[in-house]
Amino acid sequence: MKRKTSIYKIVTVALFAAILVALPVLTFVNLPEDPAPFSENENRTLAVFPEVSFDSFRNEKLMTGIEKWFADRFYGREQWIRLRNGAERAIGKTDINGVYTADNRMMQIWKGFDETFMSKNLKAMNKFSAKYPDKQMYFLLAPTSQEVYAGLFPASAPIGSQSELLEYCREELDTVQMINVIPSMKLHKDDYIYYRTDHHWTSYGAYIAYYDAVKAMGFKPAELGEFDIEHASDSFRGTLFSKTLDESVTPDIIDYYHFKTDRGIKLTINSGTSVDTYDSLYFRDYLDVKDKYSSFLGPNTPFMSIETGADGPKLLMFKDSYAHSMIPFLTAHFSRIDVLDMRQINDGYSRYVNVDDYDAVMFLYNAITFSEGTEIRKLNME
């Protein structure tokens, strides 16, 4: 018996040692030619090998950089991650990398907000709105799927209330008008309003939010009968899938809502390095890659301007990517919509826009982005 146990231990140690030796060898043998390859699944550029110098060795940046580089490059990385996540699911774990899965749905987990942190964000908005007292300003704090499907979580799950976050914002803001779409989203929770494998709302979810938003802004919303709906893709696996690699959840559908009356759209995008103009709000090339959500207005960029061909006022929007699938609906009510992503801007908004040129200002952020990010504070960099 002891002999069998010893042999088992020897074989285990030998296999473990073989993996430790083989993994670095296979990694270096199979390195991609590109020193900074793009991971389509994770929608990011992988770490580059750090600069080797005496200073980088002395301050430990070299070793830290090598660790990040190897973590991004080791051979079979995605297969190892898939195996690890599958093992965790097999033992009943439902929280994988901050994603909770239930009822054929992945949801990004959000545990709540810090009032001190949030206060700084809201003070920045108040200071900005005070500079332009004649501008009507609106804030649509978009709920994520966790808020709408909170009932799928265990009763003991430590999740936050985005309704409470919205009310906190309403109490702290001076002149910016809150737009609350949470009741309508919950009313339509049995419809396809959030992607199953991605953190964004679907086109129909964006339409539900748009309907409430433009009513609050004094417009008559477009009815569903005014659109032709195109099913552009049925194989979308988004950001939450990238965290879990759980193929048991049904892939998503990408829908485009086209106004039946085509007024002619001109979209100008300033990427920070180039300015390009397009005649559509949809970038169909992205339907052929992992990041299909970027088919709505393209990837995040510092500034974009949309001339809609409609009669109406001009809107300035500060946003995150939730806005991308809602902006097409807004084109029915504004002659021009200019859009700033402060995550991409480090030198102030006045490089791109003059706020006095607009009739209204809208902030559109999802609850998680807004409660955890600091980019809104850049409003006061001017």
N, C-alpha and C positions, 0 to 999 in steps of 0.2 A: 504493500500500500504506500509506504514511504517512498519507494523507488518510483512508483507512478506519479506521485505528487512532485517529486524532484524533476522528473522528465517534463511534466506539465509546466513547471516554473521555468525550466531552461528554454523550452519552446516559446513560451510567452515572452520571455526576456529577449530571445533571439529575434522574434518577429518585431517586437517594439524597436529594437536596435536597428533592424533592417529598414524599417519605415523611417527612422530618424536619419539614416544615411541616404536612403533612396529619395526621400522627398526633396532635399536641397539639390541633389544631382539632377533629378527630373525637372525641377524648376529652372535651373540654369540651362539645361539642354534645350528646353522648350520655350525659352524667353521670346516674346514677340519682338519683331524688328523695331516697332515704334517704341521709343523710350517712355512715352506717356500715353499708352493705349486707352481708348474709351470703352468703358463697360456699358454695353447697351442695356443689360439687365438692370444695373444699378443707376443708369443714367448719370454717370459721372466719369471724370478722367481719373485713372488710377495713379497712385503715388509714383513719383520719379525717384531714381536713386539719388541720395543726397550728395552734396559736394564734399569731397574728402580734403580736409585741411587740418592743420594743427589746432586752430581755433574750434572747429566743429567737433574734433575729438575731445578737446579739453572741456567744453561746455556740454558735452553729452548729446549735442544735436545729431552727430553722426550716427550713434547707436540707435537713437530714437527714430531717425529717418530710415535706417536700414530695417528696423522692426516694422515700420509702416509699409515700406516698399515690399518686404517679403510677405507680409500679411495680405497684400493686394495681389501678389503674383504667384503664390505657391501652387504647385502643380495640382490640377483637379480641384481647385478651390471651390467652385460652385457645387461640384458633386459632394465634397466633404460637408459643405454647409447644408445641402439638401438632406444628406444622411443624418446629420446632427439634429436638424429640425424635425425630421421624420421620427427619430428616436424619441424626442421630447413629446411629440404628439401621441406616440404609441403608449407612453406612460401616463397620458391624460392631461398633459400640460396644454392649456389653451392660450396662454400669453407667450407669443414668440416674437422676440425683438420689438416689444411695444405694440404688437398687433394682436387683438382678440378675435377669434374666429368662432362664429356660431350661426346656425341656420343658413348655411351656404353664403356667409357674408363675413368679410374682413373689416375690422374697425380699428382705427388708430386710437390708442388709449391716451386719455388726457385726464390728469388727476386734479386739476383745479388751477387757480391763479393766485398770485401773490399781490396783495393790495398795494404794497409799497412800490413794487415793480410796475404795476399797472398805472399807478398814480402818475408816474413820470411820463408814460406814454400819453395819457389823457391831458396832462398839463401842456405837453407839446402841441396837441391838437387845439387846446383852448388858446394858447398863445398865437397860433397860426390864424385861427378864426377871428381873433381880436384885431389882427392886422387888416382884415377885409370885412368890416362890419356890414357892408352892403351886399355881400354874397350869401345866398342861401346855401348852407352846407348840410350834407346828409352823411350818415354813417350806417352802412349795412354790415352788421357783424354776422357773417354766415355761420350757421351751426354746422358741425361735422356730423357724420352718421352716428357717432356715439350718443349725441344728444337725442336724436330722433329714435334710435333703437336701444335706449338705455335699459329697456325691459329684458333684453337678451343677456345682460350681464348678471352674474350672481348677486344676490342681495348684499353680500359682504364686500363686493368689489369696490376698491377705493377710487371711484371715478368722480370727477367734478361736474358741477351743473353749469352749463353754458347759458342757461336762462338767468342764473344769478350773476354771471359775468356781464351779460347784457344790461341788467338792471343797475349794476354798479357803474357801468359806463354812462348810462342815462343820468344817474345822479351826479356824476362828476363833471360832465360836459356842460358848458355854459350855453352856447348858441348852436352847437351842432345837433341836428335832429336825428335821433335814432330811428332806424327802420327795423322793425321786429318781424322777421319772416318765420320764426320758430313755430308759432301755432299752425301756419299753413303747411309747413313741411311735415309736421306731425300728423296733420289731417290727411296728408297724401302718403303716409309712410308705407302703405301697401302697394303703392305704385313704384315704378322704377325711377327713383329720384336720386339715388346714390349708386356709384359703381360698387360692385361686389369686391373688386380686387385693387381698387385705387382710392385715394383719400378725397377726391373731388366729387362734387355733385354731377349728375348726368345732365344732358341738355334739357330734359324735362324738369329735373330739379331746378336748374337755372331758370327755366321759364316760370315755375311757381314763384320763385323769389323775385324775378323781374315783375311779375304781375302785381305783387304787393308794393314793390319799390316805386314803380311809376305812378301808381295810385297815390302814394304818399307824396310824390313830387308834383301832383296835379294833372297828370295825363290820363287818358283813357287807354288801358292796355290793349294790345292786339290779341284777338281771340285765336284759338288753335286753328280754326278754319281758314285763317289767313296765311297759313304756312303749308308748303309741301315738305314732308319729312323724308329725308334720305337716310337709309340704314347704310352707313359708310363702311362699317367693319363689325364683325362679330367675334373677333379674336383678340380683344384688348385685355392684356394682363398688366396692371399698373403698379404703382409705387408700393402698395401693401403686399402684393405678390412678390415683389423683389425682396422684401424683408423676410418672407416666410417660405417662398418657393413651394407653396402648397398647391399642387395641381388638382386637388379634389374640388376646389371652388370653381364654379362655372365662369369661363371667360366672359368679358363684358362686351356690350354693343355700343358703338359710337354712332350717334345720330346727328345729322345736320338739319337745322330748321331753316328753310329758305322762304323768304317772303314771296308770295305769288306775283306781286308787282315788283319787278326789278328796277330800282331807281339808278343803279350804277354806283359802285363802291370804289373809293380810292383809299388804299391803306399805305401809309408811309411809316417805315420802321427805321429808327435810329439805334443801331446796335452798340454805339459808342466808338466803333471803328469805321462804319459805313452807313450810308443812308440809301434805302431801297424802297421802291414803290411797287405795289401790287394792285390787281383789280378784283381781289377776292379776300374774304376773311378766313378762308380755309386753305390749309397747306397739305394737300393730299399726299405728298411724298412721305409724310410722317406716318401714314397708314401702313406703310411697308416696313416699319421698324418697331422696336419695342415701345418707344415713347409716343404712342398714338395720340395722347392728349394734346401734344404740341401741334396737332393738326388744327387746333383752334388758335388762330392768330400767331402761330409759331411759338418758339420758346420764349422764356422771360427775357426781356430786353429793357434798357433804361427808358425808352420813350417810343410811343407810337401815336400816330395821328390818323383819324378816320374821317374822311369827307363822305357823308352818307348819301347826298343827293336829295335829302328831305329838307323841308322847311322847318325851322325851329331854332331854339336857343343853342348855345354852345356849352358843352359840359367838360369839366376837367376832373379826371379820376385818378386817385391814388389807390393802388391795388396790389393784391397778390394774384396767384394764378387762378383762383376761383372766378375772377372776373372774365377770364378768357371765353368761357362758354356762355356767359350772360350778355356780354357786349353786343353780339349780333342782334339781340332783341331790342336793345336800347337805340339802335340806329334808326328805328321808326320815329323817334321823338326829338332827335337832336340833329342839327345840320352838321355839327362837327363834334367829335369826341376825341379829346387828347388824353393820353394815358401815361402815367408815370409809375415806375416800379422803383421805390426808394431803396430796395435791396441791391439794385444795380447802380446806384448813384452815390458818389462820395463827395461831390463838390456843389451840392445845392440844386434846387429845382429851377432856379432862374436862368440857368444855362439853356433850358429847354422851353420854358413857358413864362408868360407874364400873366399872373392870376387875374389882373384887371380885364383881360380880354374875354373872360368867361362869364356866363350868366349864373352858373351853379357849379358847386364842387361836391364830389362824392368820394367817400372813402369806402372801399370794399375789401374786407379781409376776413378770412375764416378765423374762428375763435382761437384755434391753436396757434396759428401764425401770429396773430395780434397779441396774444397773452404771453408769448415766449420770445418775441422779437423786439429789437430796439430801433428798427429802421425808421419808424414814424417820427422818432426824435430828430431825425435829419431835417425835418421841416424848418427847424430854427438854426440851420447852419448859415443862412443868408447873412 
